[in-house]
């Protein structure tokens, strides 16, 4: 599973709305939706970083299948 889909699953599991991510990152609802569903294949690392920072997570959390320490 790609990073975007992992982020989408995390949001769903934690009950976090994509609109929260938009507010915290400055990304548009379309961008966040495309990232979280895996439809956006060219995502800047900076966008992943912004999302993780907004969620209070390290990007390694998603790279290591959720097994990295927070």
Wavefront OBJ file of the C-alpha trace (Angstrom):
o trace
v 0.000 0.000 0.000
v 1.378 3.435 -0.847
v 1.947 6.166 1.719
v -1.114 8.171 0.686
v -3.442 5.226 1.163
v -1.830 4.503 4.542
v -2.506 8.089 5.557
v -6.100 7.739 4.375
v -6.547 4.541 6.406
v -5.026 6.222 9.458
v -7.448 9.139 9.158
v -10.376 6.761 8.865
v -9.233 4.611 11.805
v -8.683 7.659 14.018
v -11.896 9.406 12.976
v -9.993 12.396 11.580
v -11.674 14.276 8.759
v -9.769 15.274 5.650
v -10.973 18.841 6.217
v -8.862 18.909 9.409
v -5.798 18.024 7.343
v -6.680 20.744 4.827
v -6.944 23.369 7.558
v -3.612 22.375 9.097
v -1.622 21.968 5.873
v -3.003 24.485 3.400
v -3.614 21.693 0.900
v -6.881 21.787 -1.013
v -9.624 19.249 -0.326
v -9.009 17.757 -3.775
v -5.290 17.348 -3.104
v -5.883 15.666 0.254
v -8.564 13.414 -1.195
v -6.349 12.354 -4.114
v -3.408 11.686 -1.789
v -5.487 9.662 0.679
v -7.053 7.514 -2.027
v -3.845 6.937 -3.957
v -5.176 8.644 -7.083
v -2.369 11.213 -6.973
v 0.769 9.404 -8.079
v 3.149 12.393 -7.942
v 3.069 13.700 -4.404
v 5.841 15.959 -3.159
v 7.615 14.734 -0.045
v 6.860 18.169 1.414
v 3.111 17.448 1.188
v 3.561 14.143 3.013
v 5.637 15.989 5.609
v 2.912 18.646 6.066
v 0.260 15.984 6.567
v 2.350 14.058 9.073
v 3.211 17.230 10.963
v -0.492 18.153 11.104
v -1.229 14.705 12.536
v 1.660 14.855 15.001
v 3.341 11.867 13.367
v 6.714 11.156 11.852
v 6.676 10.139 8.189
v 8.485 6.954 9.222
v 5.254 5.874 10.907
v 3.741 5.354 7.454
v 6.926 4.145 5.780
v 7.338 1.380 8.364
v 3.759 0.101 8.085
v 2.778 1.838 11.309
v 5.434 0.032 13.321
v 7.799 2.957 13.911
v 7.724 4.585 17.318
v 5.876 7.859 17.608
l 1 2 3 4 5 6 7 8 9 10 11 12 13 14 15 16 17 18 19 20 21 22 23 24 25 26 27 28 29 30 31 32 33 34 35 36 37 38 39 40 41 42 43 44 45 46 47 48 49 50 51 52 53 54 55 56 57 58 59 60 61 62 63 64 65 66 67 68 69 70
